[in-house]
């Protein structure tokens, strides 16, 4: 009996730890490769001198892309090379009355690796490649277009 | 016992990451254009000065768009520069707002208690104190801003 519980426990653990959300129904719209075009960077809040700049692939001499796979995975590319591949687990994925989509997901279902995104007018905003070192003092908004 | 614990942990409802603007909160939905800011400053130099800053005096435009889904977008010179999730800490009728038929609102942007977006709103005016990501940031104790937006 104890053995059966242990086996059940292990199976449940393995199911939970390998969870991923396939990109079906509304989420299907994310499927494919998206290329980073630029990022809006607002900063200087903690110096009480807010500033704004635009960062582009040219300005940092790097390209970045993400590819959402229908099986529920994401690939991160830098200069055309895959840097990472992770499972996607969505906290929410919803559409508002204006037709825009909003989502929040966890990489590998790790609650410490949450990423927010939105899809508005064929432009994807996503917490990659640039993220603030200190969100209280600066912010990035990253823009992607479909390849 | 292990199984019950596992189910309890797995099925525990997660805290909402953002709040939808429904019911009375729907008063916030729409585009809000910055029209002026009252700037009170000089306190730390023993002064008590006041100035009014406008899009004309600063040569910038700034607007906010709040959506039913619970997002706020910042536009600087008509360019989208930031987006945040709205998480209410407070939203209630208030007669302390110096606006008629107003609600006091307290929002933690991105559910981060350090990213404040606090003020008052009625059907046509949104008044915010210094808030995260805006073009004016006040030195606490030395100055303050009251930022006024009107609904488009």
Interface residues (C-beta under 8 A of the other chain):
Chain A: X5 X8 X9 X12 X13 X16 X40 X42 X44 X45 X48 X49 X50 X52 X91 X92 X94 X95 X96 X97 X98 X100 X102 X104 X116 X118 X125 X135 X136 X139 X141
Chain B: X2 X3 X6 X10 X14 X17 X18 X67 X68 X69 X70 X71 X74 X76 X79 X80 X81 X82 X83 X85 X110 X112 X114 X115 X132 X133 X134 X135 X136 X137 X138 X139
